[in-house]
Amino acid sequence: MVVVVGAVSFAAFFHPSFFISGSASTTSANDVGDIAKNGSSTVTPPSLSADISAQAPGGSPTSGIATIVIASTTTGNVAGTPPNVGSEVALITDLTTGAHYLDINASERWPMASISKLMTAVVATNVLSRNAEITITPQMAAVDPTQKILQVGDTYSVPDLLKIMLLPSDNVAAEAFAEFYGRDRFLAAMNAQAQAWGMMNTFYDDPSGLSAANESTANDLLKLAQHIYTDYPQILAITRTPQVTAQNLATGKPVIIKSINNFAGQPDFIGGKTGYTDQADGNLLSIFEYNGRPIFVVVLGIDDGVRFDATQELYNWFKANFN
């Protein structure tokens, strides 16, 4: 299928599940306005036959077909067709200027999975003392019996527990922060912070992202990334580190903590977060430095095995078209 905009043909490059009958799902006026500052093309493919359907998170049918917005290049030309990465949602934006370069369903709510842990890190930094020591309880450990790092009785400082939560995406570490502070209060603080930052389509039901009710949009995650980049650079510094050592205060032994993010240690990688659940599929939020600019790339609802390659392909497309 090819969508024609003016004299330029765009091959449809998005996930097949984007094509469903019904009205088009559109980006907000603000989103389109941001892109229009640079010049852009909005591509809304026509709907296909009624027998093609898709299910949104939670089992409700999606409301319409995808809207794709592609900015014009810095030379005023129409950008080349983005690669076919199979992502349900994607967004490429300059964090400092807010200029959007690619927007695929960026206003659609989607389960965050472990991208939720970025807000958990923000709130833990805000409400807990760096000198606090957190001991893992049976209630904390029960949230994820499959994890291998934290055991009942282990004790870590807040900075070391942040590393354990962010690098291997440990669910027990996320739960430990919430339980230590008071779970209801902690979740209330997460949602209050989201509201304060204008993340109006975001909700946190748990601190780890295991809950499918933890939902956001690419546009809201952009706001989260902007605030972390500006006000919590130490969180991004953790996420770009391939390996760290944490100290188990209960045993006195050091523990090596390795990142599961393939971009960690890459020279142009500023930071980011992985995410995966059955409901969300693969998610990946990344910030790269390109010519001194922080470039935000997020993909949601993509096959878990290709999320890093897909992000790299989209980033390469950006670099090839926008200097």
N, C-alpha and C positions, 0 to 999 in steps of 0.2 A: 504494500500500500504506500502511495506517495501523496504527500500533502503539498500543495503548491501555494507559495506565498509570493505574490508579485511575479517576477521572472525567475525566481529561485525555487528549485524543487528540494523538499526535505523528505528523505526516506524515513518512514516510521521506525524508530529505533528503541522504543520502550517496550516494557514487558507486555506479552499478549493479554494478560488479564486487565490491562488498561482499557481494552476495547469492549465496552458493554453498551447496551442500548440505554437510552435515557438522555437527560439533559447533560450538558457539559459541566464538569466540575471546574470552576475557575479560580484563579488566584485573586487575592483581594486587590482593591484599588491601590492601596499603598504598595503592594508588591510590584504591580505593573508599573506604577509611577516611578519606583526606584530604577527599574530597568529602562524606562523611557528616557531617563536623563541621558543615557548613553546612546539611545536609539535601540530598538529591538523589534523582533517579530514574534507575535503570539500565534501559536499553531494549535488549533482545536480540531482534531480529526473528526470526521463524521462518524456517527454511531453505526455499528454493524447490526446484523440480524439479531432478533430477540432471543435466539437460543444460545447466545454467548453471554455467560454471566460470571460474576465474581462475588466473593464474599469479603466484606470488611472484617476487621478484628471484632470478635464478639459474635460473629455469625450474621450480622445484618448486611443486606445487600449494599454495595457501594452505590453512590448516588449518581454517578455519571462518568463520562469518558474523561481521559486525561487532558489537561491543558499544559502545553509546553511553551515556555518563553525563553527565547535565545537572544542574547544581546548582540548588537552589531559590533564588529571588531573595532579596534582603536583607530583603524584607517578608514572607518566608515563603511566597510564592506560587510556583507552578511557572513557570519561565521559558518564554517563547515559543519556538516552534520555530526553531532556527537556520536560516540561509539555506542553500539547496542550492548548495554551491560545488564539488562534485565532487571532493573531496579524499579520497585513500585513508586518510590519517592526519591528525588535527588535535588540538591541545591548547591550551586557554586557561587560564592559571594566574597567580595573584599571586606574583611572585618572592619577596617578603619573607615572606608568611605561608604559602606553599605551597598555598593553597586552590585547588582545581580547579573550573573553571566549565563547561568542556566537554571531554570526553575521547572521541575517536573512535579506537579501535585504537591507543591511545598506547603499548601494550607490544609492538606489532608491529615487527619489525626491517625497516628500509628503507634503501636506498642513500642516503648523505648527500650525494653530489656535493660541490659546493664549500662547503657548510656545514662540511666537514672543515677548511677553512682557519682557522676560529676556534681549533681546537686547535693548528694549526700556528703561529698567532700567539702563543698561550700559551707553547708550548715554545721558540719563537725568542726570546721575551722572557726566558725563564728561563735559557737556556743560552748566549746570545750577548751580547757586549758591545755597547752602543749605539754605541760608537766603531768597531766592526768595519766593514770595507769589503768588499763581496762583488762579485767580477767574474764576469760571466756567461760560462760555458764552453760549448763545443759540446754537451757531455753534458746540461747544464741546459736549453739551448735546444731540444734534440731532443724533449723531453717534449710540446711543443705548437708545432709549426711554424707554426700559423695565427695565433698572437698577434703583435701589431704593436709592442708597447712596448719590450720588452727584446731587444737584439741582442747577439750574441757580442762580448765586449770591453767592454760597458757596465759601469760600476762604480757602486754605490750604497751608502749607509750602511744599516745595519739599520733605523732608523726610516723612511727613505724607501722601502725595499724592502717594509716592512710596508704602507705606503700603496698601493703598486703591487699588492700581492697582494690587499688587502681591498676597495679601491674598484672597480676593473674586474675583479676576481676573476682575476688573472693566474696561470696555472698554472706558468709558468716561474719566477716569483718564489717560489712555494711550493717548487718543486723546488730552487731555488738555496739556500734556507735548509737544506734537508736535506743536499744535497751538500756544502755548505760545512762543516757540522758533522761529517759522516759519516752517510751515509743510513741505515744500519742502526741506528746509535746514536740518531739523531733519531726514527725510527719507534718504536724501543723506548721512548723517552721519552714519545712521544705516547700509546702504549698504557698505559704505567705511570701516566701522569697520569690517564687515563680510569679505571683501576682504583682509584687513590687517591681519586678523587671518587665512587666507587660506581657508575660507568657500566659495569655488568657485562654489558650487551648491546651493547657498542660495540667495534668493531675498526677500526683504521687500517692499510690496506695501502699507502697512498702519502700524501704530504703535500698533494696538490692536490684529491683527490676524484674524479679521472678513473677510478680503479678502482672497479668495481661491488662489490668486496669491502669497501670502506669502508662499514660498516653501523652503524646505531644505531636507537634508538627515540625517540619523542617524549619519553618520560619521562626517558631518559638525556640528551637534548639540553636538557631543562629543568635538570638538574643542571649541565651545562656552562654554561648561561646564568647560573645563579645564582652560580657561582664567578667568572665573568668580570665580572659586574655588581658583585660585592663586591670582588674582588681585582685585577682588570685593567680598570678603567674607561677607561684610555687606549685600549684596543682598541675599545671601543664608541664612543669619541669619534671615532676614525678613520672607523668605518663610518657614522656619521651626517653626515659632511661631504660636501657635493655635489662639491667640487672642491678639489684641493690642488696645490701645486707641489713637485716633487722635483728634486734636483740630480744630474745625471749627472756623476760625478766624473771620468770618463774624458775627457769632452769639455768639461767646464766649463759646459755649457749647462743651463738649467732646462727641465723637462719638465712640462707640465700633465697632471694625472691626474684623470679624471672618474669619478664613481661610476655604476654601472649600477643602483643601488637607487633605485626611484622614491620611496621614503620619505625619502631623505637630504635634510636641510634642512627637513623638516617639523617645526614647533615641538614636537610631542609625541613625536617619534621619538627614543628613547634610543640605538638601534643595532640591528644585526642582520646577517644574511648571506643572500645568494641562493645557489641551487644548481640545476644542471641537468646531466643526462646522459641519454642515450637510455634507460638502464635505470631511472633514478630518476624521469624526467620532471621536472616543476618542483617545487622545494622552496623554502621561504622561512621563515626564523626572524626574528622581529621582537620588539622590546621597546618598549612605549609607556609614557608617563607619563600616568596618569589619576588626577586628584585626589590627586596626590602619591604615587601607588602605581605601581611598575613592573609592567606587565602583559605577560606573555609569550604570544605567539601564534605557533604553528608550524603550517604545512601541508606535507605531504609527498605526493608522487605526484599532483600536480595539473597540469593543462595549463599549460605554461610561459607562455602568453599571458595567463592570467587570475590568476596567483598573487598579484599585488598587489591587484587588485580583490577577490579572494576573501578575502584577509587583512583588507582594509578592511571588508568586509561582516561578517565574524566579529567584528571589533573593535567595529563599530557595534552589533551585536547584544548584545555584552557590555555596552556603555555604556548601552544601552536597558533592560537587565534587572538590572544589578548596580551600584548607586550606591556 
